[in-house]
Amino acid sequence: MSRVIEAVVFDLDGLLVDSEPIQIAAWRQFLSAYDRVLDDQLLSEMFGLRVRDSSRLVAERLNLPLAPSEIMAGRDQVFFELLHGNVRPMPGAIELIAQLNELGVKLGLATSGHRRYVSIVLKELSLDRTFQAEVTSDDIERGKPAPDIYLEAARKLGVEPARCVALEDAPLGIASAIAAGMYCLAVPNEQTQSLPGLERATAAVASLHDALPWLKARQLVTGR
């Protein structure tokens, strides 16, 4: 088999796992204890950020009487309670991973989630031995939209960024992958489909079911 690309690098939240509704619910529940409201504008700026970066943003915008580290800890406490038993893959995720494995494409993960969360989610989805490279928010100095996380994923995979395709659902992740020099296929979801910045992706598809046909149609991946 010949191919132009050697690796596919996945985002996690809203792309592989249907976690964004839980993330939003956790933020709103946490903030309600301080009589604060997470409005749509602030929420739109948080998609794709690391929790630590979101916590700093929330502290500034909502004038919370807490340090960002305290906000992150409080939000995580609520989030992990809501997460238990509610981890679901996005449509087409498991099938796409199996197809790419069959074709011999290397798989990476580049997520703004922190390691504790990522480990739980991957285990619950039986994906904990799936990726040849996993990069979480704990592994890089700058989060998305900086290119660091995708550059580190490519380094760990031993693949040039130009021979990688990133799959992303949100504008900050798209900006990160493009800045790293990768192809980026946008797969927006219900929460992210109207956000500005999706147009920066190389292309967009409706779901992960459409990702491999898109790659094959452009001869980026060939095979069965």
Secondary structure, 3 states (H helix, E strand, C coil): CCCCCCEEEECCECCCECCHHHHHHHHHHHHHCCCCCCCHHHHHHHCCCCHHHHHHHHHHHHCCCCCHHHHHHHHHHHHHHHHCCCCCECCCHHHHHHHHHHCCCEEEEECCCCHHHHHHHHHHCCCCCCCCEEECHHHCCCCCCCCHHHHHHHHHHCCCHHHEEEEECCHHHHHHHHHCCCEEEECCCCCCCCCCCHHHCCEECCCHHHHHHHHHHCCCCCCC
